[in-house]
């Protein structure tokens, strides 16, 4: 038989695990909406522009999170579509291997260009 907790002096609170799951699902939904915006904006084409070469002509296959690192992803404005680029697998590998360096302001934006290192 279930006990009516509305009359208890100190009713039990909601379990933290449930609150955490709700927050995680909301964050994932928000991140997916912003990724969809970036995908629509790119129109199926890699958004990387390398100095002296122009914009890449390959198909976009991945999302590059321009704001990354421990404790930064999905915090503040890092989840926004303006902080994500749709990229081809070649350029995404070059960015993560630090063969391409972003040129732009301190705040990353999907319109920033890159320069080739080495």
N, C-alpha and C positions, 0 to 999 in steps of 0.2 A: 504494500500500500504506500502511495506517495505521500510525503509529508508536505504540508502547506508551510512554505518558508516565509511568507509575507508577514507573519506575526512574530517572527523571531527577533530578538533584540539586536542580534548581530548576524544578519543573513550572509551566506557565503557569496563571495564575489564571483565574477565570471572567470573561468580558467585562463591564464595567460596564454596558453598554447592556442586557444581559439582566437584571441585578439591578435596574436602574431600571424596566424593563418589568414585572417581577414586583411591585415595590412599587406602581407606578401601578395595576395591575390590582387589587391587594388594596385599595387606597384607594378605587377606583371601586366595588368590590363592597360595601365597608363603607358608603360614602355612599349607595348605592342601597338597602341594607337599612334604614338609618335614615330615608331618604325614604319608603320603604314604610310604616314605622311611623307617620310623621307623616300619611301619606295615610289610613291606617286610622283613626287617632285622630280626624281631622277629619270623617270619614264623609260626604265630598262637599260640605262646607259651608265657606265662608270663615271663618277663625278670628279675624279682626280685630274688635276691640270698640273703638268710638270713644266717648269720654266724652260722655254726654248722648244718644247715639243707640242704644246697645246693640250687640249682635253683628250682623254683616252677614248678610243672608239669601241672598246670591248663592252660586253654585256655585264651589268652589275649582278653579282651573285651573293654578296655578303654586305653586312652592315658594319662599318667601322665606327666604334665609339671613340670620339675624339678626346673626351675627358675620361681617363682611365686611371687605374692604380688602386692600391689598397684603400678602401674606405671612401672612394670618390665616385665610383660608378653607382648610378641610381640615387645619387644624393644631390640636393639642390637642383640646378638646371642641367645636369649632365644627361638626363633622360630625354631632353627636348630634341625635336627633329633638327633644329639648327646646329646641334652639337653632334650630329650623326651624318656620316657620308655613306652613300651606296657605292661600293667599290667592286672591282673585279678581283679575282683571287690573286693575280700577279701583284697588283699594287698593294693589296692588303698585306701580303707577305713582305713586300719591300718596306712598308711603313713599320710593321712590327719588328722587322730585322734592323730597323734604323738606317736603311739605305736611302730613304726619302725623308727630308725634313720639312716640316710645315713652315711656310712664310706667312706671317699675318700678325694680328694684334695678340695681346696676352690672352684674350678670350677666344677660344677656337670657334670657327664658323665654317659651315660647309662650303663656302665660296673661297676659302683660303687656297693658295697655290702651294706647290711643293718644289723643292730643289733636290736634285740628285747629289748624293755624297759619293766620294771616291771616284 
